[in-house]
């Protein structure tokens, strides 16, 4: 079962990279494994920063009301 979860996560990650971040499958499949990990870590950090900006903006908007 653990292998299935890893495989499913692999495809979900590829799908997210393609659909939301505009990578193409060729580039994803030809990344060096550590390169893929670096890009995924950078994307996670970027997403968290964007979420924090949205939370900050929402809090600012609430204070203005």
N, C-alpha and C positions, 0 to 999 in steps of 0.2 A: 504494500500500500504506500509506503514512503516514496518509492520510485515514481509511482503514479502522481503523487502530489508535486514532486519536483518537476516532472514533465509538464504537468498542467500549468505550473507557475512559469516555466520556461516559455510556453506558448502565450500565456497571458501577458508576460512582459514584452515579448516580441510584438504582440498585437498593440499594446499601449505605445510602444516606441514608434510603430508604423502609423497608427491612427491619430495619435495625439501629438506626437513630436516630430513627425514628418521624416523619419528615417526610412530607408527602403530595405527590403529583406536581403538583398544582395550584400549591402554594407554590414548589416547586422550579422549575417552568417559568416562573413569574412573578417570579423574582428578577432583579435587575439583574446583569449579568455580574460586575461587581466584587464585588457582595454575595455571590454564590455562591462566589467565590474566597475571600472572607473567612471564610465559614462552613466551607468545606472545610479551610482552614488551621487554624481553631480546633478542628475535629474531629480533625485529625491530631495537634495538640498534646495534646488531651485523651486520645486513644488512647495516645500515647507516655507520658504521665504515668501512666495506668492500668497499662501494661505495666511501667513502672519500679516502681510500687508492688507489683505481683505479684512481680517479681524480688526486691525488697527483702524482702518477706514470706517468700518461699521460702528466701532466704539466712538469715533469722532462724530459720525453722523448722529448717533443717539444723544451725545452731549449737546449738539447744536439744536436739537428739537426741544 
